[in-house]
Amino acid sequence: MDNKNFAFGKMNFILIGVSMLIVVIGFLMMAGDSSSVEAFNEDIFSTMRVKVAPVVCLVGFVSIIGGIMYRKSN
């Protein structure tokens, strides 16, 4: 096959896939139990859920852009 017919190469797909996995990990870090009317859950304001997980998601989204923009040097 001629690789010039494809917009992305193998490395682009690998980078995008790893970046999407990072985004999913960030969203899983944000997930957890919520508060209810009967009980307040202080864990909803934990550092991991409020600060670390959004940064992980941001890194993943920026990495997706990097994976799209990646061009193999000739």
ABEGO torsion letter per residue (X at the ends): XBAAABABBAAAAAAAAAAAAAAAAAAAAABEBBBBAABBBAAAABAAAAAAAAAAAAAAAAAAAAAAABBBBX
